[in-house]
């Protein structure tokens, strides 16, 4: 896609954000709150003696995320170009903190969490996705045609992305590493890189993924085994995969009814996190699942319109990165729970339980909505008017 260069004006005109995209995000978030409550109250009662434990925390993070989205939506997104080095530094610092003893700790098979003081645990890799998108959008815009040169474009790109990916892999989070690679690869291609360079990087990334899966710990091997032949060990490695399919199958066309899921009673591990769509499928059936997926399709369609209409290359690239973030996470999550690809533990955006993931995705969505407020057509339409309003110069520079 050819991304248009910005039309420069001192006072960039703006208009209302994309309210349809905002409405879809709010609908997905409400569905997420309901689904998390239904999928987690049994676990909350067993683990914390409080059936509302998970939904209360999700609601708190959702409100905080909505406030952050409201702020980032109103801020001019152009200012992020100047702040991009600082944003990237903060992302790298957060990833480094995870590796420090006493701050980083392991949860759900990955050492990707930090705890500072009395604050709730946070997952810096979620914010790192946003930091990488902002920095690369600014860097790729500045590079221009140099991006097609191997030494000036490809090599620095691989170095930057490789550093972030290495830090995340040290945490043992292969799923997030895949998402970051997919996002950055998409930006690299859209920005105008050579097709041969893009395909070569994709091939290297695929090879690296295969090696990591084959030489990693037993947890990753179990995920791969359960994908290839879950039936060989239905009570062991294949249990998670098969129970997800049982949930979908039990729901049929119209579902068992909201709150009536049986699989959430400790049959589906992570029923409120990466497995929440299976519980939706069990309770609301094929129809309910299609509604959720349909909302994601509308979100992606509106997002692509923002990519095409943004008032400059930086805005287009940043919108494309945020859109790729949502799209790849949704694709990997849906593919995992339906056995179209191995399970990775990636949450479903806006729907799955997870405080840090909610905060990060809401912040990014606010930026996407900010980009939707500045369109090239609006700039071009108002440019003659702004030019006409400028006072004519007088002799000697007098006012």
Secondary structure by P-SEA (a helix, b strand, c coil): ccccccccccbbbbcccaaaaaaaaaaaaaaaaaaaaaacaaaaaaaccccaaaaaaaaaaaaaaaaaaaaaaaccaaaaaaaaaaaaaaaaaaaaaaaccccccccccccccccccccccccaaaaaaaaaaaaaaaaaaaaccccccccccaaaaaaaaaaaaaaaaaaccaaaaaaaaaaaaaaaaaacccaaaaaaaaaaaaaaaaaaaaaccaaaaaaaaaaacccccccccaaaaaaaaaaaaaacccccccccccccccccccccccaaaaaaaaaccaaaaaaaaaaaaaaaaaaaaaaaacccaaaaaaaaaaaaaaaaaaaaaaaaaaccccccccccccccccaaaaaaaaaaaaaaaaaaaccaaaaaaaaaaaaaacccccccccc
